[in-house]
Amino acid sequence: DSGVTQTPKHLITATGQRVTLRCSPRSGDLSVYWYQQSLDQGLQFLIQYYNGEERAKGNILERFSAQQFPDLHSELNLSSLELGDSALYFCASSSLYNEKLFFGSGTQLSVL
Amino acid sequence: GESVGLHLPTLSVQEGDNSIINCAYSNSASDYFIWYKQESGKGPQFIIDIRSNMDKRQGQRVTVLLNKTVKHLSLQIAATQPGDSAVYFCAEGSGNTPLVFGKGTRLSVIA
């Protein structure tokens, strides 16, 4: 158990819908990262937050947004969903900036 | 753009043999490297990491080698076991940039 909690584990929705993925980092970790993993791609970095502030942005679509709350949990919001958004979404946390990441077990998103 | 890549997408080894998984990186500014193991249905799990001021680091049954001259990273697993079957990812990072992951190598252990 990495200590990183992600909910829900599975999410099935329709095109055009909006979903929210939730992540609780390891106790004491200030950094939260979101990654997307699809079959034909590796782990693609989406966005990072550090102590509530956005720190780095990767290949995140404009339809996607995220935030980190004062209690350090984070949410990833995906809107106007398309079939191609179907993927595994991982949250990771770290205690130091860009050090060893601890990953949650992911949310499997299926857009039908 | 610069990226981390893997030489082989799949690797099959006999149980008990040693496994070597290779990774090439292209960002000469990278100073931190890390290996992850991902089993089916699970999130990536940390195996071992190494900084650019080292060329070798050992863990339990695993060794990471870093060759900065040719920008090459490898993960050696001694006495490979069926439980080692998984996808292995290398990743690189530096200073203020988030870790960049390679596409992964699937290791299959033949009993």
Backbone of each chain as ProteinMPNN parsed JSONL, in Angstrom:
{"seq_chain_A": "DSGVTQTPKHLITATGQRVTLRCSPRSGDLSVYWYQQSLDQGLQFLIQYYNGEERAKGNILERFSAQQFPDLHSELNLSSLELGDSALYFCASSSLYNEKLFFGSGTQLSVL", "coords_chain_A": {"N_chain_A": [[0.849, -1.2, 0.0], [0.693, 2.081, -1.027], [-0.07, 4.333, 0.287], [-1.322, 6.375, -0.949], [-4.476, 7.396, -1.873], [-7.026, 6.785, -4.141], [-10.107, 7.652, -5.589], [-13.051, 7.322, -7.666], [-12.455, 3.748, -8.116], [-13.256, 2.704, -10.499], [-14.906, 4.103, -13.309], [-17.597, 4.706, -15.305], [-18.882, 6.352, -18.012], [-20.646, 8.61, -20.225], [-20.079, 10.063, -23.49], [-19.447, 13.558, -23.597], [-20.074, 14.062, -20.987], [-19.221, 15.025, -17.553], [-16.72, 14.398, -15.16], [-15.333, 13.779, -11.883], [-12.295, 13.072, -10.39], [-10.776, 11.837, -7.505], [-8.153, 12.34, -5.103], [-6.167, 11.421, -2.382], [-3.239, 12.317, -0.892], [-0.184, 10.738, 0.385], [0.295, 10.779, 3.902], [1.569, 13.794, 4.991], [2.81, 14.41, 2.59], [3.346, 17.009, 0.303], [3.262, 17.485, -2.376], [1.321, 16.774, -5.236], [0.617, 14.808, -8.032], [-0.757, 14.296, -11.271], [-1.276, 11.732, -13.578], [-1.819, 10.327, -16.805], [-2.615, 7.235, -18.231], [-2.704, 5.41, -21.08], [-3.416, 2.717, -23.421], [-1.722, 2.83, -25.655], [0.145, 4.611, -24.963], [2.639, 5.742, -22.681], [3.071, 6.623, -19.277], [1.65, 9.619, -19.025], [2.362, 12.818, -18.072], [0.222, 15.057, -16.467], [-0.452, 17.253, -14.638], [0.848, 19.112, -11.838], [0.645, 19.82, -8.374], [1.689, 21.77, -5.612], [1.499, 22.092, -2.306], [-1.0, 23.319, -2.54], [-0.741, 25.012, -4.684], [-0.524, 25.37, -8.219], [2.132, 23.804, -9.864], [3.456, 22.681, -12.038], [2.735, 22.035, -15.463], [1.656, 19.666, -17.787], [0.857, 17.67, -20.549], [-1.935, 18.465, -20.513], [-5.312, 18.682, -21.338], [-7.437, 21.428, -22.304], [-9.995, 20.958, -21.536], [-9.727, 19.661, -19.215], [-9.175, 20.029, -15.727], [-7.665, 20.813, -12.572], [-7.279, 20.813, -8.989], [-5.829, 21.546, -5.793], [-6.63, 21.13, -2.504], [-6.895, 22.87, 0.734], [-6.558, 20.822, 2.653], [-4.841, 19.223, 1.382], [-5.73, 17.207, -0.322], [-6.551, 16.278, -3.696], [-8.303, 17.046, -6.712], [-9.232, 15.96, -9.923], [-10.746, 17.224, -12.671], [-12.654, 16.291, -15.381], [-14.047, 17.249, -18.341], [-16.653, 17.497, -20.893], [-16.376, 14.964, -22.062], [-14.663, 12.674, -24.188], [-14.431, 9.8, -26.356], [-11.761, 9.109, -26.578], [-10.71, 9.842, -24.163], [-10.814, 7.801, -22.47], [-9.046, 5.957, -20.177], [-6.463, 5.053, -17.801], [-6.185, 6.85, -14.879], [-3.785, 8.192, -12.872], [-2.871, 9.213, -9.643], [-0.211, 10.661, -7.876], [2.04, 11.141, -5.134], [4.539, 13.078, -3.428], [7.124, 13.758, -1.052], [9.162, 15.547, -1.294], [10.141, 17.951, -3.74], [9.681, 16.771, -6.92], [10.891, 14.335, -6.316], [11.096, 10.848, -5.458], [8.137, 9.326, -6.443], [5.006, 8.309, -5.115], [2.525, 6.191, -6.066], [-1.03, 6.053, -6.473], [-3.648, 3.575, -6.799], [-5.054, 4.095, -9.019], [-7.655, 5.358, -11.259], [-9.889, 3.883, -13.337], [-11.134, 5.042, -16.204], [-13.855, 4.864, -18.298], [-15.197, 5.878, -21.232], [-18.148, 5.871, -22.89]], "CA_chain_A": [[0.0, 0.0, 0.0], [1.542, 3.274, -1.182], [-0.544, 5.417, 1.136], [-2.061, 7.306, -1.787], [-5.82, 6.864, -2.079], [-7.762, 7.353, -5.271], [-11.499, 7.203, -5.766], [-13.395, 5.908, -7.549], [-11.552, 2.831, -8.822], [-13.773, 2.57, -11.858], [-15.891, 5.124, -13.658], [-18.123, 4.528, -16.654], [-19.726, 7.491, -18.31], [-20.935, 8.797, -21.65], [-19.435, 11.225, -24.118], [-20.038, 14.84, -23.269], [-20.278, 14.191, -19.55], [-18.148, 15.565, -16.726], [-16.443, 13.564, -13.996], [-14.312, 14.254, -10.945], [-11.468, 12.039, -9.788], [-10.277, 12.336, -6.234], [-6.89, 11.77, -4.652], [-5.612, 11.817, -1.09], [-1.815, 11.958, -0.902], [0.374, 10.154, 1.602], [0.35, 11.714, 5.015], [2.763, 14.621, 5.025], [3.282, 14.803, 1.263], [2.781, 18.279, -0.143], [3.141, 17.481, -3.836], [0.412, 15.827, -5.869], [0.786, 14.755, -9.479], [-1.735, 13.499, -12.015], [-0.769, 11.126, -14.8], [-2.771, 9.564, -17.61], [-1.996, 6.084, -18.869], [-3.551, 4.702, -22.035], [-2.769, 1.501, -23.923], [-0.661, 3.094, -26.627], [1.039, 5.641, -24.426], [3.139, 5.461, -21.341], [2.512, 7.512, -18.276], [1.735, 10.995, -19.491], [2.191, 13.789, -16.997], [-0.825, 16.049, -16.703], [-0.338, 18.462, -13.846], [1.38, 18.955, -10.49], [0.378, 20.836, -7.368], [2.546, 21.734, -4.426], [0.933, 22.845, -1.191], [-2.161, 24.085, -2.964], [-0.489, 25.84, -5.86], [-0.1, 24.669, -9.423], [3.583, 23.945, -9.979], [3.886, 22.331, -13.392], [1.664, 21.575, -16.339], [2.129, 18.843, -18.89], [-0.052, 17.551, -21.68], [-3.311, 18.47, -20.021], [-6.233, 19.345, -22.243], [-8.172, 22.548, -21.723], [-11.232, 20.399, -20.962], [-9.372, 19.073, -17.923], [-8.655, 20.974, -14.745], [-7.396, 20.176, -11.291], [-6.983, 21.706, -7.888], [-5.419, 20.926, -4.539], [-7.345, 21.82, -1.44], [-6.071, 23.118, 1.928], [-6.193, 19.585, 3.357], [-3.886, 18.626, 0.442], [-6.29, 16.289, -1.3], [-6.633, 16.893, -5.015], [-9.342, 16.566, -7.615], [-9.024, 16.151, -11.361], [-12.043, 17.356, -13.325], [-12.606, 16.026, -16.816], [-15.343, 17.65, -18.874], [-16.92, 17.271, -22.33], [-15.598, 13.745, -22.287], [-14.63, 12.044, -25.503], [-14.044, 8.386, -26.301], [-10.311, 9.037, -26.411], [-10.31, 10.14, -22.788], [-10.796, 6.538, -21.727], [-7.67, 5.676, -19.759], [-6.204, 4.968, -16.365], [-5.682, 8.115, -14.355], [-3.078, 7.969, -11.622], [-2.402, 10.283, -8.793], [0.984, 10.315, -7.135], [2.466, 12.205, -4.236], [5.921, 13.023, -2.976], [7.388, 14.661, 0.06], [10.042, 16.583, -1.8], [9.827, 18.352, -5.103], [10.183, 15.896, -7.987], [11.603, 13.175, -5.814], [10.389, 9.585, -5.613], [6.686, 9.445, -6.4], [4.228, 7.165, -4.673], [1.326, 6.194, -6.882], [-2.245, 5.388, -6.064], [-3.989, 2.423, -7.632], [-5.628, 4.588, -10.262], [-9.072, 5.344, -11.608], [-10.101, 3.445, -14.717], [-12.243, 5.789, -16.793], [-14.359, 4.354, -19.569], [-16.165, 6.784, -21.842], [-18.876, 5.085, -23.888]], "C_chain_A": [[0.883, 1.247, 0.0], [1.148, 4.391, -0.222], [-1.304, 6.481, 0.373], [-3.419, 6.668, -2.122], [-6.505, 7.571, -3.231], [-9.173, 6.779, -5.307], [-12.126, 7.947, -6.934], [-12.367, 5.021, -8.258], [-11.962, 2.691, -10.274], [-14.854, 3.622, -12.079], [-16.305, 4.893, -15.103], [-19.095, 5.659, -16.909], [-19.893, 7.634, -19.819], [-20.204, 10.02, -22.188], [-20.203, 12.487, -23.763], [-20.231, 15.083, -21.787], [-19.045, 14.77, -18.859], [-17.972, 14.672, -15.508], [-15.368, 14.207, -13.136], [-13.616, 13.069, -10.314], [-10.824, 12.633, -8.546], [-9.025, 11.604, -5.779], [-6.523, 12.316, -3.278], [-4.16, 11.388, -1.048], [-1.408, 11.248, 0.38], [0.434, 11.227, 2.676], [1.668, 12.482, 4.999], [3.28, 15.061, 3.664], [2.573, 16.075, 0.817], [2.535, 18.314, -1.652], [2.184, 16.403, -4.306], [0.564, 15.943, -7.383], [-0.355, 13.933, -10.068], [-1.088, 13.028, -13.32], [-1.911, 10.381, -15.489], [-2.024, 8.408, -18.265], [-3.009, 5.415, -19.789], [-2.722, 3.603, -22.68], [-1.583, 1.808, -24.83], [0.307, 4.183, -26.18], [1.563, 5.174, -23.086], [2.408, 6.332, -20.349], [2.734, 8.95, -18.723], [1.426, 11.951, -18.347], [1.138, 14.82, -17.373], [-0.554, 17.346, -15.948], [0.198, 18.135, -12.451], [0.96, 20.126, -9.614], [1.328, 20.654, -6.2], [1.929, 22.66, -3.392], [-0.164, 23.808, -1.652], [-1.97, 24.91, -4.224], [-0.065, 24.983, -7.046], [1.389, 24.901, -9.634], [4.075, 23.641, -11.385], [2.702, 21.776, -14.166], [2.265, 20.785, -17.469], [1.113, 18.841, -20.005], [-1.507, 17.486, -21.239], [-4.198, 19.286, -20.943], [-6.958, 20.48, -21.525], [-9.474, 22.092, -21.084], [-10.985, 19.792, -19.571], [-8.877, 20.181, -16.992], [-8.446, 20.233, -13.433], [-7.231, 21.243, -10.224], [-6.538, 20.883, -6.688], [-5.975, 21.773, -3.413], [-6.447, 22.017, -0.211], [-5.703, 21.855, 2.705], [-5.28, 18.695, 2.505], [-4.478, 17.566, -0.482], [-6.478, 17.031, -2.619], [-7.778, 16.273, -5.8], [-8.964, 16.9, -9.052], [-10.4, 16.132, -12.01], [-11.882, 17.194, -14.829], [-13.985, 16.345, -17.382], [-15.414, 17.416, -20.382], [-16.182, 16.018, -22.799], [-15.771, 13.182, -23.689], [-14.175, 10.6, -25.338], [-12.549, 8.236, -25.993], [-9.816, 9.377, -25.018], [-10.303, 8.887, -21.926], [-9.356, 6.154, -21.435], [-7.649, 5.419, -18.264], [-5.628, 6.299, -15.926], [-5.068, 7.849, -12.985], [-2.777, 9.281, -10.936], [-1.158, 9.769, -8.075], [1.309, 11.461, -6.189], [3.929, 12.008, -3.86], [6.116, 14.034, -1.865], [8.258, 15.826, -0.366], [9.724, 16.834, -3.263], [10.505, 17.436, -6.102], [11.101, 14.788, -7.504], [10.748, 11.935, -6.088], [8.88, 9.789, -5.444], [6.062, 8.155, -5.9], [2.872, 7.249, -5.362], [0.147, 5.527, -6.179], [-2.549, 4.244, -7.02], [-4.765, 2.809, -8.883], [-7.143, 4.563, -10.334], [-9.174, 4.952, -13.071], [-11.334, 4.149, -15.25], [-12.609, 5.185, -18.144], [-15.432, 5.305, -20.063], [-16.835, 6.049, -22.99], [-19.683, 5.963, -24.841]], "O_chain_A": [[1.704, 1.448, 0.895], [1.943, 5.291, 0.049], [-1.872, 7.392, 0.975], [-3.481, 5.534, -2.597], [-6.554, 8.8, -3.285], [-9.391, 5.588, -5.085], [-11.771, 9.1, -7.178], [-11.486, 5.541, -8.942], [-11.121, 2.574, -11.164], [-15.604, 3.978, -11.17], [-15.471, 4.884, -16.009], [-20.014, 5.897, -16.126], [-19.335, 6.853, -20.589], [-19.771, 10.891, -21.433], [-21.428, 12.486, -23.644], [-20.524, 16.206, -21.377], [-17.995, 14.975, -19.467], [-18.949, 14.24, -14.897], [-14.602, 15.057, -13.591], [-14.26, 12.173, -9.769], [-10.385, 13.783, -8.543], [-8.856, 10.411, -6.032], [-6.564, 13.524, -3.046], [-3.875, 10.196, -1.16], [-2.18, 11.166, 1.335], [0.6, 12.414, 2.394], [2.745, 11.887, 4.993], [4.094, 15.98, 3.578], [1.355, 16.197, 0.938], [1.701, 19.078, -2.137], [2.227, 15.265, -3.837], [0.629, 17.043, -7.933], [-0.852, 12.996, -9.443], [-0.457, 13.794, -14.049], [-2.833, 9.879, -14.846], [-0.926, 8.59, -18.791], [-4.039, 4.916, -19.337], [-1.502, 3.548, -22.522], [-0.561, 1.124, -24.778], [1.175, 4.613, -26.939], [0.975, 4.304, -22.443], [1.263, 6.725, -20.567], [3.866, 9.429, -18.787], [0.358, 11.89, -17.737], [1.166, 15.383, -18.468], [-0.44, 18.411, -16.554], [0.022, 17.025, -11.951], [0.925, 21.273, -10.059], [1.715, 19.539, -5.85], [1.853, 23.872, -3.595], [-0.237, 24.954, -1.207], [-2.934, 25.448, -4.769], [0.659, 24.0, -6.893], [1.862, 26.037, -9.592], [5.01, 24.279, -11.869], [1.802, 21.144, -13.613], [3.275, 21.186, -18.049], [0.568, 19.885, -20.365], [-2.219, 16.538, -21.57], [-3.885, 20.426, -21.287], [-7.073, 20.487, -20.3], [-10.0, 22.759, -20.193], [-11.926, 19.456, -18.853], [-8.243, 21.142, -17.428], [-8.996, 19.151, -13.223], [-7.065, 22.425, -10.525], [-6.829, 19.692, -6.583], [-5.8, 22.992, -3.387], [-5.377, 21.416, -0.115], [-4.654, 21.812, 3.348], [-4.988, 17.557, 2.872], [-3.769, 17.069, -1.357], [-6.554, 18.26, -2.648], [-8.162, 15.126, -5.574], [-8.448, 17.978, -9.347], [-11.13, 15.146, -11.912], [-11.075, 17.876, -15.461], [-14.983, 15.77, -16.947], [-14.408, 17.174, -21.049], [-15.466, 16.03, -23.8], [-16.851, 13.21, -24.28], [-13.608, 10.227, -24.311], [-12.14, 7.349, -25.245], [-8.632, 9.218, -24.723], [-9.84, 8.912, -20.786], [-8.541, 6.04, -22.351], [-8.656, 5.545, -17.567], [-4.69, 6.812, -16.537], [-5.726, 7.354, -12.07], [-2.476, 10.298, -11.561], [-1.07, 8.595, -7.716], [0.906, 12.603, -6.412], [4.474, 10.91, -3.966], [5.387, 15.019, -1.749], [8.116, 16.944, 0.13], [9.104, 16.004, -3.928], [11.731, 17.329, -6.138], [11.996, 14.359, -8.232], [9.793, 11.986, -6.862], [8.415, 10.344, -4.448], [6.523, 7.058, -6.214], [2.165, 8.251, -5.253], [0.305, 4.58, -5.408], [-1.783, 3.983, -7.947], [-5.093, 1.956, -9.707], [-7.816, 3.855, -9.585], [-8.609, 5.616, -13.94], [-12.45, 3.885, -14.802], [-11.756, 5.021, -19.017], [-16.449, 5.513, -19.401], [-16.176, 5.65, -23.95], [-20.351, 5.449, -25.738]]}, "seq_chain_B": "GESVGLHLPTLSVQEGDNSIINCAYSNSASDYFIWYKQESGKGPQFIIDIRSNMDKRQGQRVTVLLNKTVKHLSLQIAATQPGDSAVYFCAEGSGNTPLVFGKGTRLSVIA", "coords_chain_B": {"N_chain_B": [[10.753, 16.815, -28.883], [12.664, 16.151, -25.884], [13.001, 12.859, -24.604], [12.345, 9.889, -22.675], [13.237, 6.61, -23.364], [12.765, 3.085, -24.108], [14.686, 0.192, -24.923], [13.645, -2.347, -25.581], [10.417, -3.623, -25.977], [9.337, -5.978, -24.867], [10.351, -8.67, -22.726], [11.438, -11.871, -22.119], [12.256, -14.172, -19.651], [13.887, -16.94, -18.102], [12.845, -18.489, -15.117], [14.806, -17.863, -12.298], [16.987, -17.011, -13.706], [19.012, -14.083, -14.464], [17.713, -10.827, -15.056], [17.841, -8.156, -17.382], [16.935, -4.944, -17.922], [16.728, -2.332, -20.14], [17.237, 1.195, -20.709], [17.123, 4.216, -22.458], [18.053, 7.595, -22.29], [17.598, 11.032, -23.191], [17.904, 13.583, -22.279], [20.367, 15.49, -21.273], [20.515, 17.024, -19.057], [19.218, 15.758, -17.051], [19.194, 14.568, -13.747], [18.329, 12.73, -12.026], [17.132, 9.483, -11.67], [14.851, 6.802, -12.025], [13.291, 3.68, -11.3], [10.304, 1.924, -11.905], [7.87, -0.557, -11.091], [5.096, -2.064, -12.526], [2.338, -3.875, -11.878], [-0.358, -5.8, -13.215], [-3.374, -4.047, -13.175], [-2.643, -2.446, -11.086], [-1.084, 0.415, -9.503], [1.99, 2.1, -10.468], [4.92, 0.951, -8.835], [7.504, 1.897, -6.723], [10.872, 0.959, -7.327], [13.743, 1.335, -7.365], [16.082, 4.021, -7.164], [18.402, 6.462, -8.55], [20.964, 8.867, -8.446], [22.636, 11.319, -10.487], [25.242, 11.566, -9.682], [26.185, 9.136, -9.108], [27.076, 5.848, -10.304], [26.159, 3.38, -9.931], [23.835, 1.492, -8.091], [22.614, -0.507, -5.503], [19.924, -2.658, -4.574], [17.588, -4.766, -2.92], [17.992, -7.659, -4.511], [17.969, -6.185, -6.838], [19.683, -4.025, -9.109], [20.715, -0.892, -10.193], [22.165, 0.613, -12.946], [23.967, 3.342, -14.169], [24.978, 5.014, -16.976], [26.348, 7.757, -17.859], [27.77, 8.735, -19.962], [26.877, 7.563, -22.327], [24.268, 8.003, -21.982], [22.536, 6.058, -20.701], [20.557, 3.753, -18.953], [20.091, 1.037, -16.767], [18.295, -1.747, -15.432], [18.895, -4.336, -13.325], [17.797, -7.482, -12.434], [18.222, -9.903, -10.127], [18.191, -13.478, -10.056], [15.528, -13.997, -11.151], [12.074, -14.089, -10.434], [8.761, -15.576, -10.616], [6.995, -13.666, -9.562], [8.116, -11.331, -10.35], [7.205, -10.712, -12.789], [5.921, -8.233, -14.76], [5.26, -4.847, -15.874], [7.914, -2.702, -16.498], [9.031, 0.516, -15.826], [11.207, 3.144, -16.689], [12.224, 6.342, -15.51], [13.015, 9.799, -15.746], [14.323, 12.773, -14.247], [14.811, 16.233, -13.411], [15.839, 18.859, -11.403], [13.503, 21.242, -11.592], [11.645, 19.948, -13.159], [8.926, 17.738, -13.762], [8.872, 14.144, -13.365], [9.69, 12.247, -16.244], [8.397, 9.622, -18.0], [9.326, 6.525, -19.53], [8.047, 4.298, -22.106], [7.789, 1.711, -21.194], [8.71, -1.705, -20.386], [7.721, -4.992, -20.834], [8.082, -7.59, -18.667], [8.308, -11.015, -18.725], [8.243, -13.902, -16.878], [9.356, -17.112, -17.199], [8.341, -20.129, -15.977]], "CA_chain_B": [[11.211, 17.06, -27.53], [13.478, 15.083, -25.304], [12.145, 11.824, -24.028], [12.974, 8.684, -22.158], [12.729, 5.48, -24.123], [13.225, 1.757, -23.765], [15.155, -0.494, -26.11], [12.828, -3.494, -25.893], [9.088, -3.574, -25.376], [9.064, -7.203, -24.125], [11.503, -9.461, -22.333], [11.077, -13.136, -21.478], [13.408, -14.81, -19.009], [13.635, -18.17, -17.36], [12.894, -18.335, -13.661], [16.12, -18.101, -11.726], [18.0, -16.266, -14.458], [19.056, -12.649, -14.216], [17.052, -10.003, -16.077], [18.387, -6.82, -17.584], [16.015, -4.07, -18.65], [17.492, -1.163, -20.543], [16.528, 2.447, -20.916], [17.945, 5.305, -22.981], [17.486, 8.907, -22.059], [18.237, 11.99, -24.092], [18.069, 14.876, -21.639], [21.642, 15.478, -20.561], [20.365, 17.768, -17.81], [18.572, 14.904, -16.053], [20.111, 14.197, -12.685], [17.653, 11.788, -11.135], [16.562, 8.411, -12.465], [14.07, 5.946, -11.131], [12.623, 2.542, -11.911], [9.036, 1.514, -11.319], [7.268, -1.825, -11.51], [3.644, -1.972, -12.523], [1.624, -5.133, -12.074], [-1.663, -5.619, -13.839], [-4.425, -3.529, -12.32], [-2.102, -1.697, -9.961], [-0.297, 1.591, -9.816], [3.445, 1.879, -10.471], [5.51, 0.778, -7.514], [8.917, 2.259, -6.72], [11.835, -0.126, -7.15], [15.048, 1.862, -6.989], [16.426, 5.27, -7.848], [19.823, 6.779, -8.569], [21.277, 10.237, -8.847], [23.66, 11.354, -11.53], [26.591, 11.535, -9.107], [26.501, 7.737, -8.877], [26.908, 5.049, -11.511], [25.598, 2.075, -9.567], [23.173, 1.441, -6.784], [22.038, -1.841, -5.316], [18.864, -2.867, -3.606], [17.385, -6.191, -2.692], [17.93, -8.385, -5.798], [17.986, -5.26, -7.976], [20.808, -3.108, -9.264], [20.546, 0.077, -11.262], [23.42, 1.114, -13.482], [23.812, 4.58, -14.926], [26.117, 5.371, -17.815], [26.035, 9.108, -18.322], [28.48, 8.985, -21.219], [25.996, 7.167, -23.434], [22.893, 8.273, -21.543], [21.905, 4.75, -20.634], [20.167, 3.307, -17.615], [19.623, -0.342, -16.805], [17.826, -2.368, -14.196], [19.222, -5.749, -13.278], [17.072, -8.24, -11.41], [18.906, -11.179, -9.904], [17.369, -14.652, -9.742], [14.165, -13.553, -11.458], [11.01, -14.942, -9.914], [7.464, -15.331, -11.269], [6.422, -12.434, -9.033], [8.74, -10.179, -10.999], [6.491, -10.453, -14.042], [5.253, -6.935, -14.685], [5.817, -3.851, -16.781], [8.907, -1.887, -15.808], [9.209, 1.844, -16.404], [12.228, 4.041, -16.194], [11.815, 7.742, -15.552], [14.097, 10.739, -15.478], [13.892, 14.065, -13.763], [15.868, 17.174, -13.092], [15.455, 20.116, -10.795], [12.12, 21.677, -11.52], [10.776, 19.284, -14.123], [8.338, 16.482, -13.3], [9.43, 12.934, -13.946], [9.251, 11.831, -17.571], [8.427, 8.171, -18.023], [9.407, 5.785, -20.764], [6.824, 3.56, -22.426], [7.719, 0.482, -20.413], [9.102, -3.023, -20.883], [6.985, -6.057, -20.149], [8.934, -8.719, -18.297], [7.586, -12.268, -18.495], [9.109, -14.913, -16.287], [8.929, -18.444, -17.601], [8.619, -21.065, -14.879]], "C_chain_B": [[12.023, 15.918, -26.984], [12.58, 14.087, -24.61], [13.0, 10.688, -23.496], [12.415, 7.514, -22.927], [13.332, 4.184, -23.663], [13.61, 1.023, -25.025], [14.208, -1.598, -26.53], [11.472, -3.367, -25.241], [8.767, -4.81, -24.547], [10.359, -7.943, -23.842], [11.008, -10.716, -21.635], [12.334, -13.771, -20.911], [12.969, -16.04, -18.257], [13.722, -17.877, -15.864], [14.271, -18.702, -13.143], [17.239, -17.382, -12.453], [17.983, -14.799, -14.032], [18.388, -11.908, -15.375], [17.767, -8.658, -16.168], [17.414, -6.03, -18.452], [16.733, -2.754, -18.906], [16.62, 0.049, -20.814], [17.528, 3.481, -21.431], [17.268, 6.62, -22.655], [18.25, 9.916, -22.904], [18.475, 13.352, -23.455], [19.332, 14.854, -20.784], [21.579, 16.238, -19.24], [19.714, 16.932, -16.705], [19.585, 14.475, -15.005], [19.502, 13.211, -11.703], [16.947, 10.767, -12.0], [15.915, 7.402, -11.536], [13.424, 4.836, -11.934], [11.352, 2.216, -11.13], [8.602, 0.18, -11.897], [5.762, -1.659, -11.448], [3.029, -3.333, -12.843], [0.224, -4.825, -12.586], [-2.697, -5.137, -12.824], [-3.946, -2.717, -11.138], [-1.362, -0.458, -10.44], [1.186, 1.268, -9.821], [3.995, 1.87, -9.05], [7.006, 1.07, -7.613], [9.807, 1.034, -6.504], [13.146, 0.422, -6.601], [15.293, 3.16, -7.745], [17.936, 5.509, -7.744], [19.996, 8.219, -9.012], [22.472, 10.228, -9.775], [25.081, 11.375, -10.983], [27.026, 10.107, -8.758], [26.395, 7.002, -10.203], [26.322, 3.675, -11.206], [24.95, 2.176, -8.193], [22.481, 0.094, -6.67], [20.936, -1.823, -4.294], [18.747, -4.364, -3.364], [17.097, -6.869, -4.026], [17.92, -7.468, -7.015], [19.203, -4.352, -7.922], [20.477, -2.151, -10.399], [21.937, 0.587, -11.648], [23.144, 2.343, -14.339], [25.091, 4.873, -15.678], [25.804, 6.724, -18.449], [26.688, 9.417, -19.661], [27.592, 8.676, -22.417], [24.53, 7.348, -23.087], [22.069, 6.98, -21.499], [21.707, 4.345, -19.184], [19.722, 1.859, -17.73], [19.207, -0.802, -15.413], [18.145, -3.842, -14.284], [18.458, -6.386, -12.128], [17.741, -9.598, -11.295], [17.895, -12.275, -9.571], [15.884, -14.331, -9.927], [13.125, -14.588, -11.034], [9.7, -14.647, -10.648], [6.803, -14.027, -10.796], [7.035, -11.174, -9.614], [8.059, -9.842, -12.325], [5.648, -9.196, -13.896], [5.765, -6.069, -15.82], [6.739, -2.95, -15.966], [9.1, -0.577, -16.567], [10.443, 2.503, -15.823], [11.695, 5.467, -16.305], [13.022, 8.6, -15.213], [13.519, 12.055, -15.003], [15.098, 14.95, -13.511], [15.256, 18.405, -12.481], [13.968, 20.357, -10.732], [11.183, 20.969, -12.477], [10.216, 17.987, -13.545], [8.973, 15.289, -13.999], [8.812, 12.643, -15.311], [9.453, 10.329, -17.651], [8.62, 7.63, -19.428], [8.146, 4.968, -20.965], [6.722, 2.219, -21.709], [8.202, -0.752, -21.136], [8.332, -4.068, -20.094], [7.939, -7.228, -19.917], [8.045, -9.927, -18.02], [8.567, -13.304, -17.987], [8.535, -16.294, -16.592], [9.331, -19.433, -16.516], [9.245, -22.365, -15.389]], "O_chain_B": [[12.06, 14.835, -27.568], [11.523, 14.441, -24.089], [14.181, 10.549, -23.813], [11.202, 7.44, -23.122], [14.305, 4.178, -22.908], [12.975, 1.181, -26.068], [13.978, -1.779, -27.725], [11.386, -3.034, -24.06], [7.989, -4.709, -23.598], [11.327, -7.86, -24.599], [10.247, -10.637, -20.67], [13.348, -13.893, -21.598], [11.819, -16.157, -17.832], [14.573, -17.108, -15.416], [14.83, -19.735, -13.511], [18.313, -17.164, -11.892], [17.073, -14.341, -13.341], [18.491, -12.321, -16.53], [18.228, -8.105, -15.169], [17.116, -6.418, -19.581], [17.279, -2.143, -17.987], [15.43, -0.065, -21.107], [18.635, 3.605, -20.908], [16.045, 6.736, -22.738], [19.398, 9.686, -23.285], [19.174, 14.188, -24.027], [19.352, 14.267, -19.702], [22.474, 16.116, -18.403], [19.666, 17.359, -15.552], [20.7, 14.069, -15.335], [20.097, 12.898, -10.671], [16.247, 11.123, -12.949], [16.369, 7.178, -10.414], [13.057, 5.02, -13.094], [11.321, 2.229, -9.899], [8.922, -0.163, -13.035], [5.215, -1.179, -10.455], [3.187, -3.86, -13.944], [-0.297, -3.724, -12.405], [-2.873, -5.733, -11.761], [-4.741, -2.337, -10.278], [-1.059, -0.31, -11.624], [1.602, 0.265, -9.24], [3.596, 2.661, -8.194], [7.689, 0.544, -8.492], [9.551, 0.197, -5.639], [13.6, 0.033, -5.525], [14.765, 3.362, -8.838], [18.64, 4.86, -6.97], [19.252, 8.717, -9.856], [23.223, 9.255, -9.839], [26.034, 11.217, -11.747], [28.096, 9.896, -8.188], [25.715, 7.461, -11.121], [26.024, 2.903, -12.117], [25.442, 2.842, -7.282], [21.849, -0.382, -7.613], [20.981, -1.1, -3.299], [19.693, -5.122, -3.58], [16.032, -6.653, -4.604], [17.864, -7.964, -8.141], [19.682, -3.968, -6.855], [20.007, -2.577, -11.454], [22.756, 0.939, -10.799], [22.201, 2.368, -15.131], [26.164, 4.968, -15.083], [25.086, 6.811, -19.446], [26.207, 10.269, -20.408], [27.559, 9.425, -23.393], [23.651, 6.896, -23.822], [21.049, 6.846, -22.174], [22.559, 4.562, -18.323], [19.046, 1.494, -18.692], [19.691, -0.319, -14.389], [17.713, -4.523, -15.214], [18.473, -5.892, -11.0], [17.81, -10.35, -12.267], [16.89, -12.038, -8.902], [15.096, -14.387, -8.982], [13.285, -15.789, -11.25], [9.55, -13.577, -11.238], [6.121, -13.364, -11.578], [6.529, -10.074, -9.395], [8.321, -8.791, -12.909], [4.779, -9.106, -13.029], [6.594, -6.497, -16.623], [6.382, -2.497, -14.879], [9.303, -0.566, -17.781], [10.695, 2.432, -14.62], [10.809, 5.745, -17.114], [13.925, 8.179, -14.491], [12.38, 12.406, -15.314], [16.235, 14.488, -13.414], [14.265, 18.935, -12.984], [13.258, 19.756, -9.925], [10.022, 21.362, -12.595], [10.943, 17.223, -12.911], [9.538, 15.415, -15.086], [7.605, 12.768, -15.513], [10.547, 9.824, -17.4], [8.135, 8.21, -20.399], [7.273, 4.943, -20.098], [5.632, 1.652, -21.637], [8.115, -0.836, -22.361], [8.29, -4.041, -18.864], [8.52, -7.774, -20.854], [7.142, -9.868, -17.185], [9.603, -13.549, -18.605], [7.382, -16.592, -16.28], [10.508, -19.56, -16.179], [9.542, -23.259, -14.597]]}, "name": "protein", "num_of_chains": 2, "seq": "DSGVTQTPKHLITATGQRVTLRCSPRSGDLSVYWYQQSLDQGLQFLIQYYNGEERAKGNILERFSAQQFPDLHSELNLSSLELGDSALYFCASSSLYNEKLFFGSGTQLSVLGESVGLHLPTLSVQEGDNSIINCAYSNSASDYFIWYKQESGKGPQFIIDIRSNMDKRQGQRVTVLLNKTVKHLSLQIAATQPGDSAVYFCAEGSGNTPLVFGKGTRLSVIA"}
